[in-house]
Amino acid sequence: MDAAVSSSGVLPKLNFSRSNHGFPMSSCSYSRAIGALSCNKGLRIVPKRLEFLCTALRDDARSEMVFGGSHCEKRSLSGKRLCAVAGVCTYGGTSEESHYSHAAEDKVGVLLLNLGGPETLDDVQPFLFNLFADPDIIRLPRLFRFLQKPLAKLISVVRAPKSKEGYASIGGGSPLRKITDEQANALKMALESKDMPVNVYVGMRYWFPFTEEAVQQIKRDRITRLVVLPLYPQFSISTTGSSVRVLQNIFRNDPYLSMLPVSVINSWYQREGYIKSMADLISKELEKFSEPAQVMIFFSAHGVPLSYVKDSGDPYRDQMEECIYLIMKELKARGISNEHTLAYQSRVGPVQWLKPYTDEVLVDLGKKGVKSLLAVPVSFVSEHIETLEEIDIEYKELALESGIENWGRVPALGLTPSFITDLADAVIEALPLAAATATPKTAPRVDHNPMRWVIKMFFGSFLAFIFFFSPKMLVAFRNNLI
């Protein structure tokens, strides 16, 4: 990096950090000025030999590190842990990473991560099962964790008929795979135009092509340096966190992959290219209204359970609010000062999710006399059921019934050239930060006391029976899952 230092002695801002799973992750500004590290959330500059100790909050129910739930304190130590903002930690890598250069002989791979979606109506129920079987989606207490798959089966069977109706209304399946493949091809061409030949792979969390399939192809192609780019602008435990957890498990158990230098871009909502691309789309759609200045800009983001933020330190809400601030700041710089609001959609189940809820806010805006509204799906970069059915059909109908007369919707970023170019720039910036992920593998702790095991299983099963067949739970399932 020294060769890139400008005459002022300061590097352009690069993303620099690593998550607690061992992959380098970008969320922190990196600059070199008299050999210093600086985080963009107010961490004071310290000499580069002084590293940060990451003290991560733990979810006692899961007894494991939680993304977004840590803080950093300065400590001089000989270990190799670095910590960035938003609770993502980094290891300095192993000595093997020095054997990898940025020379042309490197075979670079980019792995795009996304949610996935059913491509036919027959895929809906197994897709929902995969979704709800994820412990980062339904977070059961330790005592009830053996019920993860049975509960996922129950919810997927109950919800499948209603979900099939939604997918039928948008053509019989999700377009997410097709759009993500197109984004992968566009990103590959954008990187090649910048003299960076790469292989771009697509890994879906809950449907084909699964992340595991993409990783195996990466291995077969003998990739020597990898950038992981989740297609979620903001970080959440339930999206980027879940996908990276899968990668961690795969890499940890594979000798080749554990030595592969990897860099993970954990969030990119604050990137200038993304912000300007969103502002471009919003300003273009505003011009379609007869009175653009009177239009309420309505940001609708995918929600997450409130407990993720309050109990597990998920940075999603803070990042979303900062994202909206940056977009509106860019619009105001262009002379657009419309009123705006943020709400959260797609809640499911009996628990409380991030508020305010999109449907409730739409009704309230109608009561307040708002006549023109532009919906902006801010957490989505591809069209899928949450935009095409939930926003375009359900929320539009609700808005019109509530008294809103003029409705518009900003399209997802998709293949917007400025957006794809910015993703390419993000990959180029992240690539030099790739480091090997090899860490000692520890054997799981096994309880060898048979009596203690019998007691746990008995009381666990007994409490689970009471929990799931109590009147409150039956009412919750009937009201929220059907």
C-alpha positions as CSV (number, residue, x, y, z in Angstrom):
1,M,0.0,0.0,0.0
2,D,2.9,2.3,0.5
3,A,3.2,2.8,-3.2
4,A,-0.3,4.3,-3.3
5,V,0.4,7.0,-0.7
6,S,-0.2,10.4,-2.2
7,S,2.1,13.4,-1.8
8,S,0.2,14.3,1.3
9,G,1.1,11.0,2.8
10,V,-2.5,9.8,3.2
11,L,-4.2,7.0,1.4
12,P,-7.6,7.3,-0.1
13,K,-10.2,5.8,2.2
14,L,-10.4,2.1,2.1
15,N,-12.6,-0.3,4.0
16,F,-10.6,-2.2,6.6
17,S,-11.8,-4.7,9.2
18,R,-12.6,-8.3,9.9
19,S,-15.5,-10.1,11.5
20,N,-15.3,-12.4,14.5
21,H,-15.5,-15.4,12.1
22,G,-12.0,-14.8,10.9
23,F,-12.7,-13.2,7.5
24,P,-11.4,-9.7,6.8
25,M,-14.4,-7.4,6.6
26,S,-14.7,-3.9,5.4
27,S,-16.6,-1.4,7.6
28,C,-13.8,0.9,8.7
29,S,-12.0,3.7,7.0
30,Y,-8.3,3.0,6.7
31,S,-5.7,5.7,6.2
32,R,-2.0,5.8,6.6
33,A,-0.7,9.0,8.0
34,I,2.5,8.7,10.0
35,G,1.7,5.0,10.3
36,A,-1.7,5.2,11.9
37,L,-5.0,3.3,11.9
38,S,-8.2,5.2,12.1
39,C,-11.8,4.0,12.3
40,N,-14.6,6.1,10.9
41,K,-16.8,6.0,14.0
42,G,-14.7,8.3,16.1
43,L,-12.0,5.9,17.3
44,R,-8.9,8.0,18.0
45,I,-5.8,7.5,15.8
46,V,-3.2,5.4,17.5
47,P,0.2,4.2,16.4
48,K,-0.1,1.2,14.0
49,R,1.8,-1.1,16.4
50,L,-0.9,-0.6,19.0
51,E,-3.8,-2.9,18.0
52,F,-7.3,-3.1,19.2
53,L,-8.7,-5.8,21.5
54,C,-12.2,-6.7,20.5
55,T,-14.4,-7.5,23.5
56,A,-17.5,-9.0,21.9
57,L,-20.8,-9.3,23.6
58,R,-22.2,-12.8,23.7
59,D,-25.6,-14.2,23.3
60,D,-25.9,-16.3,26.4
61,A,-28.5,-18.5,24.8
62,R,-26.3,-19.3,21.9
63,S,-22.8,-19.0,23.6
64,E,-21.2,-17.6,20.6
65,M,-20.0,-14.3,19.1
66,V,-22.7,-12.0,17.9
67,F,-22.2,-9.6,15.0
68,G,-22.6,-5.9,15.8
69,G,-22.4,-6.4,19.6
70,S,-18.8,-5.5,20.5
71,H,-16.7,-2.5,21.4
72,C,-13.0,-1.8,21.0
73,E,-10.5,-0.8,23.5
74,K,-6.9,0.1,22.8
75,R,-4.3,-2.3,24.0
76,S,-0.7,-3.0,23.1
77,L,-0.3,-6.7,22.5
78,S,1.6,-9.2,20.4
79,G,-1.6,-11.0,19.2
80,K,-3.1,-10.5,15.8
81,R,-6.6,-9.2,16.5
82,L,-7.9,-6.0,15.0
83,C,-11.3,-4.6,15.6
84,A,-13.4,-2.3,13.5
85,V,-16.6,-0.5,14.2
86,A,-20.0,-2.3,14.4
87,G,-18.5,-5.2,16.3
88,V,-16.5,-6.9,13.5
89,C,-13.1,-8.1,14.4
90,T,-10.1,-9.1,12.3
91,Y,-7.1,-11.4,12.7
92,G,-4.0,-10.2,11.1
93,G,-3.8,-13.4,9.0
94,T,-1.2,-16.1,9.0
95,S,2.3,-16.1,7.7
96,E,1.1,-17.9,4.6
97,E,-0.7,-14.8,3.4
98,S,2.7,-13.2,2.6
99,H,3.2,-15.9,-0.1
100,Y,0.2,-14.4,-2.0
101,S,1.0,-11.2,-4.0
102,H,-1.3,-9.0,-6.1
103,A,0.6,-10.1,-9.2
104,A,-1.1,-11.0,-12.4
105,E,-0.7,-14.8,-11.7
106,D,-3.3,-14.5,-8.9
107,K,-6.6,-16.1,-9.8
108,V,-9.2,-13.8,-8.3
109,G,-12.7,-14.8,-7.4
110,V,-15.7,-12.7,-6.3
111,L,-18.5,-14.4,-4.5
112,L,-21.9,-12.6,-4.5
113,L,-24.1,-13.7,-1.6
114,N,-27.9,-13.3,-1.7
115,L,-31.0,-14.7,-0.1
116,G,-32.3,-16.9,-2.9
117,G,-35.9,-17.5,-3.8
118,P,-38.3,-20.2,-5.1
119,E,-38.3,-20.4,-8.9
120,T,-41.6,-22.3,-9.1
121,L,-44.6,-22.7,-6.9
122,D,-43.5,-26.2,-6.0
123,D,-40.3,-24.7,-4.6
124,V,-42.1,-22.4,-2.1
125,Q,-42.5,-24.8,0.8
126,P,-39.0,-26.3,0.8
127,F,-37.6,-22.7,0.4
128,L,-39.5,-21.6,3.5
129,F,-38.3,-24.6,5.4
130,N,-34.7,-23.7,4.6
131,L,-35.4,-20.1,5.6
132,F,-36.9,-20.9,9.0
133,A,-34.5,-23.7,9.8
134,D,-31.7,-21.1,9.9
135,P,-30.9,-20.4,13.6
136,D,-30.1,-16.8,12.6
137,I,-33.7,-16.4,11.5
138,I,-35.5,-18.1,14.3
139,R,-33.3,-17.9,17.3
140,L,-34.4,-20.5,19.8
141,P,-33.1,-20.7,23.4
142,R,-30.4,-23.4,23.8
143,L,-32.9,-25.7,25.6
144,F,-35.2,-25.7,22.6
145,R,-32.6,-25.8,19.8
146,F,-33.4,-29.4,18.9
147,L,-36.8,-28.1,17.8
148,Q,-35.4,-25.9,15.1
149,K,-36.2,-28.2,12.2
150,P,-39.6,-29.4,13.4
151,L,-40.6,-25.8,14.0
152,A,-39.3,-24.8,10.6
153,K,-41.3,-27.6,9.0
154,L,-44.5,-26.5,10.8
155,I,-44.1,-22.9,9.8
156,S,-43.2,-23.6,6.2
157,V,-46.3,-25.9,5.8
158,V,-48.6,-23.4,7.4
159,R,-47.3,-20.4,5.4
160,A,-46.8,-22.1,2.1
161,P,-50.3,-21.6,0.7
162,K,-50.3,-17.8,1.4
163,S,-46.8,-17.5,0.0
164,K,-47.7,-19.4,-3.1
165,E,-50.5,-16.9,-3.8
166,G,-47.9,-14.1,-3.6
167,Y,-45.4,-15.8,-5.9
168,A,-48.3,-16.7,-8.3
169,S,-49.2,-13.0,-8.5
170,I,-45.6,-12.1,-9.8
171,G,-45.4,-14.8,-12.4
172,G,-45.1,-18.0,-10.4
173,G,-41.6,-17.6,-8.9
174,S,-38.9,-15.3,-7.7
175,P,-36.8,-13.5,-10.3
176,L,-33.9,-13.1,-7.8
177,R,-31.7,-15.8,-9.3
178,K,-32.0,-14.4,-12.8
179,I,-31.3,-10.9,-11.7
180,T,-28.3,-11.9,-9.5
181,D,-26.8,-13.8,-12.4
182,E,-27.1,-10.7,-14.5
183,Q,-25.5,-8.6,-11.8
184,A,-22.7,-11.1,-11.6
185,N,-22.0,-10.9,-15.3
186,A,-22.2,-7.1,-15.3
187,L,-19.8,-7.0,-12.4
188,K,-17.4,-9.3,-14.2
189,M,-17.4,-7.1,-17.2
190,A,-17.0,-3.9,-15.1
191,L,-13.9,-5.4,-13.3
192,E,-12.4,-6.6,-16.6
193,S,-12.8,-3.1,-18.0
194,K,-10.7,-2.0,-15.0
195,D,-8.0,-4.5,-16.0
196,M,-9.0,-7.0,-13.3
197,P,-9.9,-10.4,-14.8
198,V,-12.0,-12.3,-12.3
199,N,-14.4,-15.3,-11.9
200,V,-17.7,-14.2,-10.3
201,Y,-19.8,-16.7,-8.4
202,V,-23.3,-16.6,-7.0
203,G,-24.1,-18.2,-3.7
204,M,-27.7,-18.2,-2.3
205,R,-28.5,-18.8,1.3
206,Y,-31.8,-20.7,1.1
207,W,-32.2,-21.9,-2.5
208,F,-30.2,-22.9,-5.6
209,P,-27.4,-22.3,-6.3
210,F,-26.6,-22.7,-2.6
211,T,-23.5,-21.1,-1.1
212,E,-21.9,-24.5,-0.6
213,E,-22.2,-25.2,-4.4
214,A,-20.5,-21.9,-5.2
215,V,-17.7,-22.6,-2.7
216,Q,-17.0,-26.0,-4.3
217,Q,-16.8,-24.4,-7.7
218,I,-14.3,-21.8,-6.3
219,K,-12.2,-24.7,-5.0
220,R,-12.3,-26.5,-8.3
221,D,-11.3,-23.4,-10.2
222,R,-8.3,-23.1,-7.8
223,I,-9.0,-19.5,-6.9
224,T,-6.0,-17.9,-5.1
225,R,-7.7,-14.8,-3.7
226,L,-11.3,-14.2,-2.9
227,V,-13.6,-11.2,-2.2
228,V,-17.0,-12.0,-0.7
229,L,-19.6,-9.4,-1.5
230,P,-23.0,-9.8,0.1
231,L,-25.7,-8.0,-1.9
232,Y,-27.2,-6.5,1.2
233,P,-26.2,-2.8,1.6
234,Q,-26.7,-2.9,5.4
235,F,-25.3,-5.5,7.7
236,S,-27.7,-7.7,9.7
237,I,-27.3,-10.9,11.7
238,S,-30.1,-12.4,9.6
239,T,-28.6,-11.6,6.2
240,T,-24.9,-11.0,5.8
241,G,-24.2,-12.6,9.3
242,S,-26.1,-15.8,8.4
243,S,-24.4,-16.2,5.0
244,V,-20.9,-15.6,6.4
245,R,-21.5,-18.0,9.2
246,V,-22.1,-20.7,6.5
247,L,-18.8,-19.7,4.8
248,Q,-17.0,-19.9,8.1
249,N,-18.1,-23.4,8.7
250,I,-17.1,-24.5,5.2
251,F,-13.7,-22.8,5.3
252,R,-12.8,-23.9,8.8
253,N,-13.2,-27.6,7.8
254,D,-11.3,-27.5,4.5
255,P,-7.5,-27.3,4.5
256,Y,-7.3,-25.6,1.1
257,L,-10.1,-23.1,1.8
258,S,-8.7,-22.2,5.2
259,M,-5.5,-21.0,3.6
260,L,-7.3,-19.0,0.9
261,P,-6.9,-15.2,1.3
262,V,-10.4,-13.9,1.7
263,S,-11.8,-10.4,2.2
264,V,-15.5,-9.8,3.1
265,I,-17.3,-6.6,2.4
266,N,-19.8,-6.7,5.2
267,S,-21.7,-3.5,4.4
268,W,-21.5,-0.8,1.7
269,Y,-24.5,1.4,2.3
270,Q,-22.3,4.4,2.9
271,R,-20.4,4.2,-0.4
272,E,-20.7,7.3,-2.5
273,G,-21.5,5.4,-5.7
274,Y,-24.4,3.6,-4.0
275,I,-25.8,6.8,-2.4
276,K,-25.6,8.7,-5.7
277,S,-27.2,5.8,-7.6
278,M,-30.1,5.7,-5.2
279,A,-30.5,9.5,-5.4
280,D,-30.5,9.3,-9.3
281,L,-33.3,6.8,-9.2
282,I,-35.4,8.8,-6.7
283,S,-35.0,12.1,-8.5
284,K,-35.9,10.4,-11.8
285,E,-39.1,9.0,-10.4
286,L,-40.0,12.3,-8.7
287,E,-40.1,14.0,-12.1
288,K,-43.0,11.7,-13.1
289,F,-45.3,13.4,-10.5
290,S,-47.2,16.6,-11.5
291,E,-45.9,18.3,-8.4
292,P,-42.6,16.7,-7.5
293,A,-41.9,19.0,-4.5
294,Q,-45.1,17.8,-2.8
295,V,-44.3,14.1,-2.9
296,M,-43.6,12.2,0.3
297,I,-40.4,10.1,-0.1
298,F,-41.3,6.8,1.7
299,F,-38.3,4.6,2.4
300,S,-39.4,1.0,3.1
301,A,-36.8,-1.4,4.5
302,H,-37.0,-5.1,5.3
303,G,-37.5,-5.4,9.0
304,V,-35.8,-7.6,11.6
305,P,-37.0,-8.7,15.1
306,L,-36.4,-6.0,17.6
307,S,-34.5,-8.4,19.8
308,Y,-31.7,-8.6,17.2
309,V,-31.0,-5.0,17.8
310,K,-31.7,-4.7,21.5
311,D,-30.3,-8.0,22.7
312,S,-27.7,-9.0,20.1
313,G,-26.4,-5.6,19.0
314,D,-27.4,-5.9,15.4
315,P,-26.2,-2.7,13.7
316,Y,-28.9,-2.9,11.0
317,R,-31.2,-0.2,12.3
318,D,-28.4,2.3,12.9
319,Q,-26.9,1.6,9.5
320,M,-30.4,2.0,7.8
321,E,-31.0,5.3,9.5
322,E,-27.5,6.5,8.5
323,C,-28.2,5.3,4.9
324,I,-31.4,7.3,4.7
325,Y,-29.6,10.4,6.1
326,L,-26.9,10.1,3.4
327,I,-29.4,9.7,0.6
328,M,-31.4,12.7,1.7
329,K,-28.2,14.7,2.1
330,E,-27.3,13.9,-1.5
331,L,-30.8,14.8,-2.7
332,K,-30.7,18.1,-0.8
333,A,-27.4,18.9,-2.5
334,R,-29.3,18.6,-5.8
335,G,-32.0,20.9,-4.6
336,I,-34.5,18.2,-3.6
337,S,-35.9,18.9,-0.1
338,N,-39.0,16.7,0.0
339,E,-40.3,15.3,3.3
340,H,-39.4,11.7,3.9
341,T,-40.0,8.9,6.3
342,L,-38.7,5.4,7.0
343,A,-40.7,2.3,7.9
344,Y,-40.0,-1.5,8.1
345,Q,-41.9,-4.2,6.2
346,S,-42.2,-8.0,5.9
347,R,-42.6,-8.8,9.6
348,V,-43.7,-12.3,10.5
349,G,-44.5,-14.2,13.7
350,P,-45.7,-13.2,17.2
351,V,-42.5,-11.3,18.2
352,Q,-42.0,-7.5,17.9
353,W,-40.1,-6.3,14.9
354,L,-38.4,-2.9,14.2
355,K,-41.0,-0.1,14.1
356,P,-42.6,1.8,12.6
357,Y,-44.3,-0.8,10.4
358,T,-44.9,0.1,6.7
359,D,-48.6,-0.8,6.7
360,E,-49.3,1.3,9.8
361,V,-47.4,4.3,8.5
362,L,-49.2,4.3,5.2
363,V,-52.5,4.4,6.9
364,D,-51.3,7.2,9.2
365,L,-50.0,9.2,6.2
366,G,-53.3,9.0,4.5
367,K,-55.1,10.2,7.6
368,K,-52.7,13.2,7.7
369,G,-53.6,14.2,4.2
370,V,-50.6,13.1,2.2
371,K,-51.7,12.8,-1.4
372,S,-48.6,11.9,-3.3
373,L,-46.1,9.2,-2.2
374,L,-42.9,7.7,-3.7
375,A,-42.0,4.3,-2.2
376,V,-38.3,3.5,-2.1
377,P,-37.3,-0.1,-1.4
378,V,-34.0,0.9,0.3
379,S,-32.7,-2.5,1.5
380,F,-33.2,-4.3,-1.8
381,V,-30.9,-4.2,-4.8
382,S,-33.0,-6.7,-6.8
383,E,-36.6,-7.0,-7.6
384,H,-38.3,-9.9,-5.8
385,I,-41.5,-10.7,-3.9
386,E,-41.0,-8.0,-1.3
387,T,-40.9,-5.3,-4.0
388,L,-43.1,-6.8,-6.7
389,E,-45.9,-8.2,-4.6
390,E,-45.6,-6.7,-1.1
391,I,-44.9,-3.1,-2.1
392,D,-46.4,-2.9,-5.7
393,I,-49.6,-4.8,-4.8
394,E,-50.3,-4.9,-1.1
395,Y,-48.9,-1.6,0.0
396,K,-50.1,0.3,-3.1
397,E,-53.6,-0.9,-2.5
398,L,-53.5,0.0,1.2
399,A,-52.1,3.5,0.4
400,L,-54.8,4.2,-2.2
401,E,-57.5,3.0,0.3
402,S,-56.0,5.2,2.9
403,G,-56.5,8.4,0.9
404,I,-53.1,8.6,-1.0
405,E,-54.0,9.5,-4.5
406,N,-50.7,9.5,-6.4
407,W,-48.4,6.5,-6.0
408,G,-45.0,5.8,-7.4
409,R,-42.2,3.4,-6.7
410,V,-38.5,3.6,-7.2
411,P,-37.1,0.4,-9.0
412,A,-34.4,-1.7,-7.3
413,L,-30.9,-0.8,-8.4
414,G,-30.6,-4.0,-10.5
415,L,-28.1,-3.4,-13.3
416,T,-27.9,0.4,-12.9
417,P,-24.4,1.2,-14.5
418,S,-23.3,3.5,-11.7
419,F,-24.2,0.9,-9.1
420,I,-22.4,-1.9,-10.8
421,T,-19.3,0.3,-11.3
422,D,-19.3,1.1,-7.5
423,L,-19.5,-2.6,-6.7
424,A,-16.5,-3.1,-8.9
425,D,-14.6,-0.4,-7.1
426,A,-15.5,-1.9,-3.7
427,V,-14.1,-5.2,-4.9
428,I,-10.9,-3.6,-6.0
429,E,-10.5,-1.8,-2.7
430,A,-11.2,-4.9,-0.7
431,L,-8.8,-7.3,-2.6
432,P,-5.5,-6.1,-1.0
433,L,-7.0,-6.8,2.4
434,A,-7.6,-10.5,1.8
435,A,-5.9,-12.7,4.4
436,A,-5.8,-16.4,5.1
437,T,-8.4,-17.6,7.6
438,A,-6.6,-20.6,9.1
439,T,-7.3,-20.9,12.8
440,P,-6.9,-23.8,15.2
441,K,-9.9,-26.1,15.1
442,T,-11.3,-26.9,18.5
443,A,-13.3,-30.0,19.3
444,P,-16.8,-29.4,20.6
445,R,-17.3,-29.9,24.3
446,V,-19.1,-33.2,25.0
447,D,-21.1,-33.8,28.1
448,H,-20.1,-37.4,29.2
449,N,-22.4,-37.6,32.2
450,P,-25.3,-39.8,31.1
451,M,-27.6,-38.8,34.0
452,R,-27.2,-35.1,33.2
453,W,-28.0,-35.8,29.6
454,V,-31.2,-37.6,30.5
455,I,-32.3,-34.8,32.8
456,K,-31.7,-32.2,30.1
457,M,-33.5,-34.1,27.4
458,F,-36.5,-34.9,29.8
459,F,-37.0,-31.3,31.0
460,G,-36.2,-29.9,27.5
461,S,-38.9,-32.0,25.9
462,F,-41.4,-31.4,28.7
463,L,-41.0,-27.7,28.6
464,A,-41.0,-27.7,24.8
465,F,-44.4,-29.5,24.8
466,I,-45.9,-27.0,27.2
467,F,-44.4,-24.1,25.2
468,F,-45.7,-25.1,21.8
469,F,-49.1,-26.3,22.8
470,S,-50.0,-23.5,25.2
471,P,-53.1,-21.4,24.4
472,K,-50.9,-18.3,23.8
473,M,-48.7,-20.1,21.3
474,L,-51.7,-21.5,19.4
475,V,-53.3,-18.1,19.2
476,A,-50.0,-16.6,18.1
477,F,-49.7,-19.1,15.3
478,R,-53.2,-18.7,14.2
479,N,-53.0,-14.9,14.2
480,N,-49.5,-14.4,12.8
481,L,-48.5,-17.4,10.8
482,I,-51.7,-18.2,8.9
